[in-house]
């Protein structure tokens, strides 16, 4: 029942926040309480019994949730970051703050559904449900070009979802699976002919690649981040939205392993290009949010390299990196919101020399930049290292290209800090206040937790990675099947 509560609690909290919207202090308390309650549930989620309820028996759809595996780690990261996001939303959003916070909580409920669903139709329902609050946050509270950014995001998302839905409906019909439950599909779908699996996997991949996101389906992300509300709260949600890698890991690879083996080399190459493209995009950016969007895109490329390298360590590392970057990227977006609150600008040219007037802000920012670029001991390092290491075992060249981003990350990270906080400037800005300390506290806890104690989370992820690897090995061993060595090299 805890898995069900992970979805229900944020939705109920969102409803209560809307009822109390005319009394903002009460709405703020309710929003933070809802986020904290979801985090407490996420802590106790691993090890709980799966929930399996009949939903649409006539077409084989069940309301099945499982709080184990990679989903438990990702729900924990999402719940942790929702606390500072709703706190910022209810204190820094000038108009309609309660509605803003309520949409964040609705999105959290949908994201938890994506990570916990064990029925493919249920997974798709939650996948689509998270689209609505994101569009509303961008369309109502976004910047001057929010309409263009909203339309672009909508076109990418709906087009991808269309192909994804066709594959979802076809996979059960063609395989003869008893239901859309993951177990029934995993027994039947891998028996489909290789050509059929390949086409079905391509359909799933179009939808999931948009939300990985992977080049050339990435441009919605940069515009979304640039046009979101300057507080950074909506960008935290944006950093949680990149769930395509989880879709490939939890559904695409284990259900259609033969198709994945054929398509993965293309996706692996695109992921390596994405990693490098994002890094150079960050180096060339003069806008704070576009900078972080490109840096985050580079991270997603490395995650893609880990997933499509199809090695146990790489797949586990990619899911760990996905959770960790939710914390680090979200934290830096909140820092950007704090900078905007002081200088009313998101352009790097308007900053410089802030360290003298705001030493605490400079120190926290440097800490998060170190996290963002993958310094050992902080949250991004274990997953990034494992993603690249795993990919090197099967696909050395794409992994080597993606590894170049480690150098690029050092360049853009140092460049960002220098342009914000160093140099001569007589500008007087306020240092971190008590509210901002409270906002950053969950971020810092998350960075240290994921950086210093990765083993418990990785063990839960690895149990699911082993299942995906087993399906891939069976497909590779089938007569006439493409081998793992053909994909990228000896294991």
C-alpha positions as CSV (number, residue, x, y, z in Angstrom):
1,X,0.0,0.0,0.0
2,X,3.0,2.3,0.4
3,X,3.4,2.3,-3.4
4,X,-0.2,3.4,-3.8
5,X,0.3,6.1,-1.2
6,X,3.3,7.4,-3.1
7,X,0.8,8.4,-5.8
8,X,-2.2,9.3,-3.7
9,X,-0.5,11.5,-1.0
10,X,0.9,14.2,-3.4
11,X,-2.4,14.3,-5.3
12,X,-4.4,14.7,-2.1
13,X,-1.9,17.4,-0.9
14,X,-2.3,19.2,-4.2
15,X,-6.1,19.2,-3.8
16,X,-5.8,20.6,-0.2
17,X,-3.3,23.3,-1.4
18,X,-5.9,24.4,-4.0
19,X,-8.6,24.5,-1.3
20,X,-6.4,26.7,0.9
21,X,-5.1,28.8,-2.0
22,X,-6.5,32.1,-0.6
23,X,-4.5,31.6,2.6
24,X,-1.0,31.3,1.3
25,X,0.8,30.5,4.6
26,X,-1.6,27.5,5.1
27,X,-1.2,26.5,1.4
28,X,2.6,26.6,1.9
29,X,2.4,24.4,5.0
30,X,0.2,21.9,3.2
31,X,2.4,21.8,0.1
32,X,5.6,21.2,2.1
33,X,3.8,18.7,4.4
34,X,2.7,16.7,1.3
35,X,6.2,16.7,-0.1
36,X,7.7,15.6,3.2
37,X,5.1,12.9,3.7
38,X,5.9,11.6,0.2
39,X,9.6,11.5,1.1
40,X,8.9,9.6,4.3
41,X,6.9,7.1,2.3
42,X,9.8,6.8,-0.3
43,X,12.2,6.0,2.6
44,X,10.0,3.0,3.7
45,X,9.1,1.9,0.1
46,X,11.9,-0.6,-0.6
47,X,11.0,-4.1,0.4
48,X,7.2,-3.6,0.5
49,X,4.8,-6.0,-1.2
50,X,3.7,-5.2,-4.7
51,X,0.2,-4.0,-5.3
52,X,-1.9,-5.8,-7.9
53,X,-5.5,-4.7,-8.5
54,X,-7.8,-5.5,-11.3
55,X,-8.5,-2.4,-13.3
56,X,-9.7,-3.1,-16.9
57,X,-10.1,-6.9,-16.9
58,X,-11.6,-7.0,-20.4
59,X,-8.4,-5.8,-22.0
60,X,-5.9,-7.2,-19.6
61,X,-5.0,-4.0,-17.8
62,X,-4.2,-4.0,-14.1
63,X,-3.4,-1.4,-11.5
64,X,0.0,-3.0,-10.6
65,X,2.7,-1.2,-8.6
66,X,6.0,-2.4,-7.2
67,X,8.2,-0.3,-4.9
68,X,11.4,-2.3,-5.5
69,X,14.2,-2.0,-8.0
70,X,15.3,1.2,-9.7
71,X,11.9,2.8,-9.2
72,X,12.5,3.0,-5.5
73,X,15.6,5.0,-6.0
74,X,14.1,7.4,-8.5
75,X,11.0,8.0,-6.4
76,X,13.3,8.9,-3.4
77,X,15.2,11.4,-5.5
78,X,12.1,12.9,-6.9
79,X,10.4,13.2,-3.5
80,X,13.5,14.7,-2.0
81,X,13.7,17.5,-4.6
82,X,10.0,18.3,-4.3
83,X,10.5,19.7,-0.8
84,X,12.7,22.7,-1.9
85,X,10.7,23.1,-5.1
86,X,7.3,23.6,-3.3
87,X,9.0,25.8,-0.7
88,X,10.4,28.1,-3.5
89,X,7.1,28.0,-5.4
90,X,5.1,29.2,-2.3
91,X,7.6,32.0,-1.4
92,X,9.1,33.3,-4.7
93,X,6.2,33.0,-7.2
94,X,4.3,36.3,-7.0
95,X,1.0,35.3,-8.5
96,X,-0.9,32.0,-8.2
97,X,1.7,30.5,-5.9
98,X,-0.7,27.9,-4.5
99,X,-1.7,26.7,-8.0
100,X,2.0,26.5,-9.0
101,X,2.8,24.3,-5.9
102,X,-0.3,22.2,-6.5
103,X,0.9,21.4,-10.1
104,X,4.3,20.4,-8.8
105,X,2.7,17.9,-6.4
106,X,0.4,16.6,-9.2
107,X,3.5,16.0,-11.3
108,X,5.2,14.2,-8.4
109,X,2.2,11.8,-8.2
110,X,2.5,11.1,-11.9
111,X,6.3,10.6,-11.8
112,X,5.9,8.2,-8.9
113,X,3.4,6.3,-11.1
114,X,5.9,6.1,-13.9
115,X,8.6,4.7,-11.7
116,X,6.4,2.2,-9.8
117,X,4.0,0.9,-12.6
118,X,4.3,-2.8,-13.5
119,X,1.6,-2.7,-16.1
120,X,2.6,-1.2,-19.5
121,X,-0.7,0.6,-20.0
122,X,-0.6,2.0,-16.5
123,X,2.9,3.2,-17.2
124,X,1.7,4.9,-20.3
125,X,-1.2,6.6,-18.5
126,X,1.2,8.1,-15.9
127,X,3.7,9.0,-18.7
128,X,1.0,11.1,-20.3
129,X,-0.4,12.4,-17.1
130,X,2.9,14.1,-16.2
131,X,2.7,16.1,-19.4
132,X,-0.3,18.2,-18.2
133,X,1.2,19.9,-15.1
134,X,4.5,20.6,-17.0
135,X,2.6,22.3,-19.9
136,X,0.5,24.3,-17.5
137,X,3.5,25.5,-15.4
138,X,5.3,26.6,-18.6
139,X,2.2,28.0,-20.3
140,X,0.9,30.1,-17.3
141,X,4.1,31.1,-15.4
142,X,6.7,31.0,-18.2
143,X,8.7,33.8,-19.9
144,X,7.9,36.0,-22.8
145,X,8.3,33.2,-25.4
146,X,6.5,30.6,-23.3
147,X,3.9,29.9,-26.0
148,X,6.5,28.9,-28.6
149,X,8.2,26.7,-25.9
150,X,4.9,25.1,-24.9
151,X,3.9,24.3,-28.4
152,X,7.3,22.8,-29.2
153,X,7.2,20.7,-26.0
154,X,3.7,19.6,-26.8
155,X,4.5,18.6,-30.4
156,X,7.6,16.6,-29.4
157,X,5.8,14.9,-26.5
158,X,2.5,14.0,-28.4
159,X,4.3,12.8,-31.5
160,X,6.6,10.6,-29.5
161,X,3.7,9.3,-27.4
162,X,1.7,8.4,-30.5
163,X,4.3,6.0,-31.8
164,X,4.8,4.7,-28.3
165,X,1.1,3.9,-27.9
166,X,1.0,2.0,-31.2
167,X,3.9,-0.2,-30.0
168,X,2.2,-0.7,-26.6
169,X,-1.0,-1.9,-28.2
170,X,0.7,-4.0,-30.7
171,X,3.1,-5.8,-28.4
172,X,0.3,-7.6,-26.5
173,X,-1.8,-8.3,-29.6
174,X,1.1,-9.7,-31.6
175,X,2.8,-11.6,-28.7
176,X,-0.5,-13.1,-27.4
177,X,0.5,-12.1,-23.8
178,X,-2.2,-12.8,-21.2
179,X,-2.2,-9.2,-20.1
180,X,-0.2,-5.9,-20.1
181,X,1.5,-6.9,-16.8
182,X,5.3,-6.9,-17.0
183,X,5.6,-10.6,-16.2
184,X,3.1,-11.7,-18.8
185,X,4.8,-9.4,-21.5
186,X,8.3,-10.6,-20.5
187,X,7.3,-14.2,-21.1
188,X,5.6,-13.6,-24.4
189,X,7.1,-10.6,-26.2
190,X,10.7,-11.9,-26.5
191,X,9.4,-14.8,-28.4
192,X,8.3,-12.5,-31.3
193,X,10.3,-12.6,-34.5
194,X,13.4,-10.4,-34.5
195,X,12.0,-8.1,-37.3
196,X,8.7,-7.6,-35.3
197,X,10.6,-6.8,-32.1
198,X,12.7,-4.3,-34.0
199,X,9.8,-2.4,-35.3
200,X,8.0,-2.4,-31.9
201,X,11.2,-1.3,-30.2
202,X,11.6,1.6,-32.7
203,X,8.1,2.7,-31.9
204,X,8.8,2.7,-28.1
205,X,12.2,4.3,-28.7
206,X,10.7,7.3,-30.6
207,X,8.6,8.2,-27.5
208,X,11.2,7.4,-24.9
209,X,14.1,9.2,-26.8
210,X,12.1,12.5,-26.6
211,X,12.1,12.3,-22.8
212,X,15.7,10.9,-22.5
213,X,16.2,13.4,-24.3
214,X,18.6,12.4,-27.1
215,X,19.9,14.4,-30.0
216,X,18.2,15.4,-32.4
217,X,15.0,15.2,-30.2
218,X,16.4,17.4,-27.5
219,X,15.6,21.0,-28.4
220,X,12.4,21.2,-26.4
221,X,14.4,20.8,-23.2
222,X,16.6,23.9,-23.7
223,X,13.6,26.1,-24.6
224,X,11.5,24.7,-21.7
225,X,14.2,25.5,-19.2
226,X,14.9,28.9,-20.6
227,X,11.2,29.9,-20.6
228,X,10.2,28.3,-17.3
229,X,9.6,30.6,-14.2
230,X,12.9,32.2,-13.1
231,X,12.6,30.9,-9.6
232,X,13.9,27.5,-10.7
233,X,11.1,25.6,-9.1
234,X,9.6,24.5,-12.4
235,X,13.0,23.6,-13.6
236,X,13.4,21.1,-10.8
237,X,10.3,19.4,-12.2
238,X,12.0,19.6,-15.6
239,X,15.0,17.8,-14.2
240,X,12.7,15.0,-13.0
241,X,10.9,14.8,-16.4
242,X,13.8,13.1,-18.2
243,X,12.4,9.6,-17.7
244,X,13.0,8.2,-21.1
245,X,16.2,6.3,-19.9
246,X,14.1,4.6,-17.2
247,X,11.5,3.6,-19.9
248,X,14.2,2.0,-22.0
249,X,15.7,0.3,-18.9
250,X,12.4,-1.0,-17.3
251,X,10.4,-1.8,-20.4
252,X,12.2,-1.5,-23.8
253,X,15.2,-3.7,-23.2
254,X,13.6,-6.6,-21.2
255,X,10.4,-6.8,-23.3
256,X,12.0,-6.6,-26.7
257,X,15.6,-7.7,-26.3
258,X,16.2,-8.9,-29.8
259,X,14.9,-5.6,-31.2
260,X,17.0,-3.7,-28.6
261,X,20.1,-5.5,-29.7
262,X,19.6,-4.4,-33.3
263,X,18.7,-0.7,-32.6
264,X,21.0,-0.1,-29.6
265,X,24.1,0.7,-31.7
266,X,22.3,3.6,-33.3
267,X,21.0,4.9,-30.0
268,X,24.4,4.4,-28.4
269,X,26.1,6.5,-31.1
270,X,23.4,9.2,-30.7
271,X,23.9,9.2,-27.0
272,X,27.6,9.7,-27.3
273,X,26.9,12.6,-29.7
274,X,24.4,14.0,-27.3
275,X,26.9,13.9,-24.4
276,X,29.5,15.8,-26.4
277,X,27.0,18.2,-28.1
278,X,25.5,19.1,-24.7
279,X,28.9,19.8,-23.2
280,X,29.9,22.1,-26.0
281,X,26.5,23.8,-25.8
282,X,27.1,24.5,-22.2
283,X,30.6,26.0,-22.9
284,X,29.1,28.3,-25.5
285,X,26.0,29.5,-23.5
286,X,25.7,33.0,-22.0
287,X,22.3,32.3,-20.5
288,X,22.2,30.6,-17.1
289,X,19.3,28.3,-17.7
290,X,20.4,27.4,-21.2
291,X,23.8,26.6,-19.7
292,X,22.3,24.2,-17.2
293,X,19.9,22.7,-19.9
294,X,22.9,21.9,-22.1
295,X,24.9,20.6,-19.2
296,X,22.0,18.4,-18.2
297,X,21.7,17.2,-21.8
298,X,25.3,16.1,-21.7
299,X,24.5,14.1,-18.6
300,X,21.6,12.4,-20.3
301,X,23.9,11.4,-23.2
302,X,26.2,9.7,-20.7
303,X,23.1,8.0,-19.2
304,X,22.1,6.8,-22.7
305,X,25.6,5.5,-23.2
306,X,25.3,3.5,-20.0
307,X,21.9,2.1,-20.9
308,X,22.6,1.2,-24.6
309,X,26.0,-0.2,-23.8
310,X,23.9,-3.0,-22.3
311,X,26.4,-4.0,-19.7
312,X,25.3,-4.7,-16.1
313,X,27.5,-2.1,-14.5
314,X,26.6,0.5,-17.2
315,X,22.8,0.0,-16.9
316,X,22.9,0.1,-13.1
317,X,25.2,3.2,-13.2
318,X,22.9,4.9,-15.7
319,X,19.9,4.6,-13.4
320,X,21.9,5.8,-10.4
321,X,23.2,8.7,-12.4
322,X,19.6,9.5,-13.5
323,X,18.5,9.7,-9.8
324,X,21.7,11.7,-8.8
325,X,21.4,14.3,-11.5
326,X,17.8,15.0,-10.5
327,X,19.3,16.3,-7.2
328,X,22.4,18.1,-8.6
329,X,20.7,19.7,-11.6
330,X,17.6,20.6,-9.6
331,X,19.8,22.2,-6.9
332,X,21.7,24.3,-9.5
333,X,18.4,25.5,-11.0
334,X,17.4,26.6,-7.5
335,X,20.7,28.5,-7.2
336,X,20.0,30.2,-10.5
337,X,16.6,31.3,-9.1
338,X,18.3,32.8,-6.1
339,X,20.7,34.7,-8.4
340,X,17.8,36.0,-10.5
341,X,16.0,37.1,-7.3
342,X,19.1,39.3,-6.6
343,X,20.0,40.7,-10.0
344,X,16.9,40.2,-12.1
345,X,18.9,38.8,-15.0
346,X,19.7,35.3,-16.3
347,X,22.6,36.4,-18.5
348,X,26.1,35.6,-17.4
349,X,27.3,39.0,-18.7
350,X,25.3,40.7,-15.8
351,X,27.2,38.8,-13.1
352,X,30.7,38.6,-11.7
353,X,32.5,39.3,-8.5
354,X,29.7,38.2,-6.2
355,X,31.8,36.0,-3.9
356,X,32.9,38.9,-1.8
357,X,29.4,40.1,-1.0
358,X,27.8,36.7,-0.9
359,X,30.4,34.1,0.3
360,X,27.9,31.5,1.5
361,X,26.0,31.6,-1.8
362,X,29.4,31.3,-3.6
363,X,30.4,28.3,-1.5
364,X,27.1,26.4,-2.0
365,X,27.2,27.1,-5.7
366,X,30.8,25.9,-6.0
367,X,29.8,22.7,-4.1
368,X,26.9,22.1,-6.5
369,X,29.1,22.8,-9.6
370,X,31.6,20.3,-8.3
371,X,28.7,17.8,-8.0
372,X,27.4,18.7,-11.5
373,X,30.8,18.0,-13.1
374,X,31.2,14.7,-11.4
375,X,33.8,15.2,-8.6
376,X,34.4,12.0,-6.7
377,X,32.6,11.8,-3.3
378,X,29.6,13.7,-4.6
379,X,26.3,12.4,-6.1
380,X,27.0,12.4,-9.8
381,X,30.3,10.6,-9.7
382,X,29.3,6.9,-9.0
383,X,26.7,6.7,-11.7
384,X,28.7,8.6,-14.3
385,X,31.8,6.5,-13.7
386,X,29.8,3.2,-13.8
387,X,27.9,4.3,-17.0
388,X,31.1,5.0,-18.9
389,X,32.9,1.9,-17.4
390,X,30.1,-0.4,-18.4
391,X,29.9,1.0,-21.9
392,X,33.7,0.6,-22.3
393,X,33.2,-3.2,-21.8
394,X,31.0,-3.5,-24.8
395,X,31.5,-0.4,-27.0
396,X,34.9,1.3,-26.4
397,X,34.6,4.0,-29.2
398,X,31.2,5.5,-28.2
399,X,32.3,5.3,-24.6
400,X,35.6,7.1,-25.4
401,X,33.7,9.9,-27.2
402,X,31.3,10.3,-24.2
403,X,34.3,10.3,-21.8
404,X,35.6,13.5,-23.5
405,X,32.7,15.3,-21.7
406,X,34.5,14.8,-18.4
407,X,37.1,17.2,-19.7
408,X,34.5,19.5,-21.1
409,X,32.6,19.5,-17.8
410,X,35.6,20.7,-16.0
411,X,35.9,23.6,-18.5
412,X,32.3,24.8,-18.3
413,X,32.1,24.2,-14.6
414,X,35.1,26.4,-13.8
415,X,34.0,28.9,-16.4
416,X,30.6,29.2,-14.8
417,X,31.9,29.8,-11.3
418,X,34.5,32.4,-12.5
419,X,31.9,34.4,-14.5
420,X,29.4,34.4,-11.6
421,X,31.5,34.9,-8.5
422,X,35.1,36.0,-9.4
423,X,36.5,39.1,-10.9
424,X,36.3,42.7,-9.7
425,X,32.9,44.1,-8.9
426,X,31.5,46.5,-6.4
427,X,28.0,45.1,-6.7
428,X,26.3,44.5,-3.3
429,X,24.1,41.5,-3.2
430,X,22.5,39.8,-0.2
431,X,24.0,36.5,1.0
432,X,21.9,33.4,1.5
433,X,19.0,34.0,4.0
434,X,17.4,31.5,6.3
435,X,14.8,30.5,3.8
436,X,17.4,29.8,1.1
437,X,19.3,27.7,3.6
438,X,16.2,25.6,4.2
439,X,15.7,25.3,0.5
440,X,19.3,24.1,-0.1
441,X,19.4,21.7,2.9
442,X,17.6,18.8,1.2
443,X,19.8,19.3,-1.9
444,X,23.0,19.1,0.1
445,X,21.8,16.0,2.0
446,X,20.9,14.3,-1.2
447,X,24.3,15.1,-2.8
448,X,26.2,13.7,0.1
449,X,23.9,10.7,0.5
450,X,24.1,9.7,-3.2
451,X,27.8,10.5,-3.2
452,X,29.1,8.8,-0.1
453,X,26.6,5.8,0.3
454,X,25.8,4.5,-3.1
455,X,25.7,0.8,-2.2
456,X,22.1,0.5,-0.8
457,X,20.7,2.3,-3.8
458,X,22.9,0.4,-6.3
459,X,21.9,-3.0,-4.9
460,X,18.2,-2.3,-5.5
461,X,18.9,-1.1,-9.0
462,X,21.2,-4.0,-9.8
463,X,18.4,-6.5,-9.1
464,X,16.4,-5.0,-12.0
465,X,19.5,-4.6,-14.2
466,X,20.2,-8.4,-13.9
467,X,16.8,-9.1,-15.2
468,X,17.3,-6.9,-18.2
469,X,20.7,-8.4,-18.8
470,X,19.2,-11.9,-18.6
471,X,16.6,-11.1,-21.3
472,X,19.3,-9.6,-23.5
473,X,21.5,-12.7,-23.1
474,X,18.7,-15.0,-24.0
475,X,17.9,-13.0,-27.1
476,X,21.6,-13.1,-28.1
477,X,21.8,-16.8,-27.6
478,X,18.7,-17.6,-29.7
479,X,19.4,-19.2,-33.1
480,X,20.0,-16.5,-35.7
481,X,19.9,-13.8,-33.1
482,X,22.4,-10.9,-33.1
483,X,25.0,-11.4,-30.4
484,X,26.2,-8.9,-27.8
485,X,29.6,-9.0,-29.4
486,X,28.1,-7.9,-32.7
487,X,26.6,-4.9,-30.9
488,X,29.7,-3.5,-29.4
489,X,32.5,-5.9,-28.5
490,X,33.4,-8.7,-26.3
491,X,31.9,-8.8,-22.8
